[in-house]
Amino acid sequence: MDAAIFSTSVMQRPGNSTQLSTVRFTYFFNFGSTYNHNFNDHSGFFLGASIKNIGFIEKFGDSTVKHRVYTIGVPVGLKFGNLSHHNYFMVGGGLDLPFNFKEKGFVSRSHKTKLNEWFSARTPTIMPYVFAGFSVKPGITLKVQYYPGNFLNTSYTNSNGYKPYAGYNVNLLMFTIGADLNLMKGMGMKHKSGIKKSMT
């Protein structure tokens, strides 16, 4: 479970050089379920499904625009270390499918505009990512996650024939703090070699 997500982006927009965007923090609504298979006491793999709230914050002088999507994700990775004590490194990747897009803008916290779209064309249909991190006993996880593709669809054209994201390139960079919760603990699920399988 990626409970807390701190995110920024490597952002380039028309008329500006590449820069890191303002840090964004979210704890709602991030959760998932992961199937774990351990080859032995020191290595294994995992495959999961998750829902995450991800995005970035854009600043224009005294104006702020927040872009975010809810995604359904499929992470897959390898883990190495002392698995029985939750002390291990992990590396992998995955695919996120955005299903709800929200854009909120305001000037000095006064005048506000909001946009909310389901299955919006403003972002790519699929958002691949890579990650690396580690788990420490009793199951606290720390990860760095990077999206090499553009968060925004630069070809998107609105009803006025305008392309609001033309010239943008936004690559999300996230640091997550989570928990590895063993839901199958005590149920005695073991394969032939005696290594326990778990859902977290």
C-alpha positions as a printed Julia matrix, in Angstrom:
200×3 Matrix{Float64}:
   0.0     0.0     0.0
   1.52    3.32   -1.12
  -0.08    5.32    1.67
   1.75    8.64    1.2
   3.02    9.96   -2.13
   5.33   12.93   -2.57
   5.55   13.81   -6.25
   7.23   16.33   -8.48
   7.95   16.34  -12.2
  10.72   17.05  -14.62
   8.76   19.62  -16.6
   9.37   21.55  -19.78
   6.78   23.97  -21.13
   6.72   26.56  -23.93
   9.09   29.45  -23.28
  10.7    27.86  -20.21
  13.71   25.67  -19.56
  13.43   22.23  -17.96
  12.67   22.46  -14.24
  11.32   20.52  -11.28
   7.72   21.37  -10.45
   6.38   22.14   -6.97
   6.23   19.12   -4.66
   2.74   17.61   -4.34
   1.64   15.45   -1.39
  -1.28   13.04   -1.29
  -2.39   10.21    0.98
  -5.9     9.74   -0.44
  -6.77    7.55   -2.3
  -3.85    5.11   -2.66
  -4.09    1.36   -2.09
  -3.5    -1.98   -3.76
  -3.21   -5.74   -3.45
  -0.07   -7.7    -4.36
   0.55  -11.39   -4.9
   4.0   -12.42   -3.64
   5.9   -15.57   -4.56
   9.22  -16.27   -2.84
  11.7   -18.49   -4.7
  13.62  -18.95   -1.44
  14.39  -16.98    1.74
  16.26  -14.29   -0.18
  14.55  -13.71   -3.53
  11.08  -13.54   -5.01
   8.73  -11.64   -7.27
   5.43   -9.82   -6.92
   2.51   -8.87   -9.15
  -0.26   -6.53   -8.12
  -3.12   -4.18   -8.84
  -3.48   -0.69   -7.39
  -5.35    2.61   -7.45
  -3.3     5.78   -7.1
  -3.82    9.54   -7.02
  -0.9    11.04   -9.0
  -0.16   14.39  -10.6
   1.87   17.6   -10.52
   1.56   21.28   -9.61
   2.32   24.06  -12.07
   3.11   27.66  -11.06
   2.66   30.85  -13.13
   3.65   33.82  -10.95
   0.76   34.14   -8.46
  -1.29   31.51  -10.31
  -1.33   27.77   -9.61
  -2.66   24.88  -11.68
  -2.97   21.39  -10.21
  -3.19   18.42  -12.57
  -4.01   14.95  -11.25
  -5.36   11.59  -12.36
  -6.68    8.53  -10.6
  -5.15    5.44  -12.15
  -5.58    1.69  -12.05
  -2.09    0.21  -12.04
  -0.39   -3.15  -12.52
   3.05   -3.28  -10.83
   5.46   -6.2   -11.23
   8.87   -6.53   -9.6
  11.64   -8.56   -8.04
  12.78   -8.48   -4.42
  16.08   -9.5    -2.81
  17.05   -9.72    0.85
  15.76  -11.21    4.09
  12.18  -11.76    2.98
  10.92  -13.46    6.14
  11.85  -10.34    8.16
  10.61   -7.82    5.56
  14.15   -6.46    4.99
  14.69   -6.43    1.24
  15.34   -4.36   -1.87
  12.88   -4.25   -4.77
  13.01   -3.16   -8.39
  10.44   -3.31  -11.17
   7.97   -1.46  -13.31
   4.35   -1.3   -14.28
   1.55    0.3   -16.22
  -0.99    2.85  -14.99
  -4.31    3.41  -16.77
  -5.82    6.82  -15.91
  -9.61    6.85  -15.49
 -10.34   10.23  -13.92
  -8.62   13.54  -14.75
  -8.94   16.69  -12.68
  -7.47   20.13  -13.3
  -7.85   22.92  -10.78
  -6.52   26.46  -11.17
  -6.58   29.51   -8.91
  -4.97   32.93   -8.51
  -3.62   33.62   -5.01
  -6.27   31.25   -3.58
  -9.1    33.47   -4.83
 -10.59   32.94   -8.31
 -10.8    29.21   -8.98
 -11.53   27.06  -12.02
 -12.16   23.32  -11.99
 -12.32   20.64  -14.66
 -13.16   16.98  -14.04
 -13.33   14.37  -16.81
 -13.73   10.61  -16.84
 -11.47    8.7   -19.26
 -10.09   11.99  -20.49
  -8.04   12.37  -23.67
  -5.91   14.99  -21.89
  -3.51   12.28  -20.72
  -2.1     9.18  -22.46
  -4.2     6.02  -22.3
  -1.33    4.08  -20.72
   1.36    5.49  -18.43
   4.36    3.14  -17.96
   6.73    3.54  -15.01
   9.8     2.06  -13.32
  10.57    1.93   -9.6
  13.18    0.93   -7.04
  12.99    0.83   -3.27
  13.27   -1.23   -0.13
  11.26   -2.63    2.77
  12.31   -2.56    6.42
  10.88   -4.56    9.31
   7.99   -4.68   10.22
   7.02   -3.91    6.61
   7.51   -0.19    5.95
   8.26    0.4     2.27
  10.06    3.32    0.62
  10.12    3.68   -3.18
  11.21    6.03   -5.93
   9.02    5.83   -9.05
   9.6     7.48  -12.43
   7.32    7.88  -15.46
   9.43    8.21  -18.67
   6.38    9.15  -20.78
   4.68   12.53  -20.93
   1.92   13.0   -18.32
  -0.01   15.24  -20.75
  -1.29   14.45  -24.23
   0.27   17.18  -26.37
  -2.05   16.3   -29.28
  -5.22   16.94  -27.26
  -7.47   19.59  -28.87
 -10.33   21.2   -26.94
 -13.73   22.24  -28.29
 -12.31   25.61  -29.4
  -9.66   23.95  -31.56
  -6.9    24.9   -29.13
  -4.13   22.54  -27.96
  -3.55   23.56  -24.3
  -0.65   21.14  -23.73
   1.3    21.68  -26.95
   5.0    22.03  -26.17
   4.71   20.43  -22.72
   6.8    17.51  -21.56
   6.08   16.33  -18.01
   7.76   13.27  -16.48
   6.47   12.39  -13.01
   8.96   11.57  -10.25
   7.49   10.16   -7.03
   8.7     9.15   -3.57
   6.28    6.86   -1.77
   5.96    5.66    1.81
   3.85    2.57    2.27
   3.15   -0.56    4.27
   3.48   -4.24    3.45
   0.45   -5.8     5.15
   0.43   -9.62    5.1
  -3.25  -10.46    4.76
  -2.63  -14.21    4.51
  -0.54  -14.46    7.68
  -1.63  -17.39    9.76
  -3.59  -19.05    6.95
  -0.8   -21.53    6.26
  -0.58  -20.97    2.49
   2.6   -22.74    1.34
   3.91  -24.18   -1.91
   5.87  -27.41   -2.27
   9.22  -25.99   -1.11
   7.59  -24.64    2.06
   8.01  -20.94    1.25
   4.86  -19.03    2.12
   2.87  -17.15   -0.51
   1.14  -14.02    0.67
  -1.23  -11.29   -0.44
  -0.17   -7.81    0.68
